Amino acid sequence: MRQAYETFAVEESAPKSAFHAKLTGYVFLTCVVAASGGILFGYDGGVTGGIIVMEPFAREFFPKTVGIPDTNFYCKYDDKLLRTFASIMHFTGALAAFPAGYFTAKYGRTRSMTIAGIAFLIGCVWQVAAKKHVALLLVGRVFWGVGVGFADQSVTIYNAEMAPPQWRGLLHILFQLATVTGILFAQLVNIGTFGIRPWGWRLSLGLAAIPGSILLLGGTFLPDSPNSLIERGQFERGREVLERIRGTQEVEEEYSIILAAQEAEKRSGSPWVALFSREYRAQLVLAIAMPFFQMATGINAVVFFSPQLFGGIGSFGEGAKGGLIASAVIGTVQVVATLVGVVIIDRIDRRAVLIQASIQGCLAEVALAGLLASSASASDSSTQMSHGASVAAIVLVCIFISSLGWGWGPLGWLVPSEIQPLNTRSAGQSITTFVQLTGGATVGQTFLTMLCSMKYGVFLLFGLWHMLAGLFVYFLLPETRGIPLEQVSDHVRAHPIWRYVCYKDGRVPANARLDATQLVDRDATWSADA
């Protein structure tokens, strides 16, 4: 039976069960170990803001921030050198994303994971051994940036390729769960090391070697993905791994789809030339827009600088220790929200989750800005907020952070990894990683200055970006849940808007790999005749 869709026709595909894909213990363990790359990224985000408020660390490397009252939280940490410390890892990671993309495509996903683990361990040594000269700290941060660039590039692709279609969201969200777990772990470590003077901050930084070692071991001993092996001409090995991770020898259909994608890669030539061609414009725009909106909503600002914010707001007592406790509370909420995401990610459409998260985040940040504007600390930065207002502030931040935990946090990574065909997957992920890390670096470099100059207005800005993100999803993001990975790119281009961007006169080629049932079920704008 054939089904017509306006100007093109597709064969009705076999049901998804034809892939015979099982969620085997082997593939689950593989993705868990690989997701330790998220812990690397998360641990840095959690540990950075915490050690900055530790007096021995600040006195040795950033003495200009010592002695300023904690209640002056809008401007206390607006220090140029401190902003460089907070952002240099992300800038380096953004630059590393492009060579990481080439390396990941040419030599495999697991070798990139190995490089990430090694770079992170070297960075730990430099930072723990640093004394007096902030340059030693920055060198260590540069190595961490290389590690994050390679890990973000390889792990997200690896998880997407190893997962069965119906479980791809669940296994991919392990990366985000690992990230927020790393953040919370670092925040709890900072609370524990806060009273260890004068070397507690060294312990906080040194414990980052644990996730670095896990990723190094995983990259050394885990098999590469079937897609990567076939992409590099190792066809027999690729099929062996595919049979092992699917728990069955009946993998012919999925294997054929991967082979077809590999043949398409050969015909397309350079992935970078292809990605900037008309046919791939939807993939290019989404690879940029998804991580951009993820960062623009303010997630890194709250994660990085929550000890600074709440040390002044005083939700859990005045001073640095109260700020560290508040940051751990926020981190706990983020982990719980991400666990909610684990439950819903393959049960509820991506678009619905992102739109809900955008509305929730927008309302929470606008309310937070209003609360700060009406409080004493907004008009007089040397005055502590009332206890009731400070508790309300942290509740609003938790509402905001929970929307990111199940929404833009995981899906800002998952969707870009799904939409690329095999031939542009590494190049597309390089762009996504570059935008994400550049956004994180921009936040690290500018947020403290924006907070000092705009005060509560900075949260109104984040709320505005939340609203724009929701509108972008509503009009321009196709649904990808449950669609086989090597068919997603054609579904994206067949979107009612993107088809006119990617194809002349909006005519989708008849040979596009489209699942007819997915089109009928997911988008009422398609018309079908049996």
Disulfide bonds with the S-S distance in Angstrom:
Cys75-Cys452 2.07
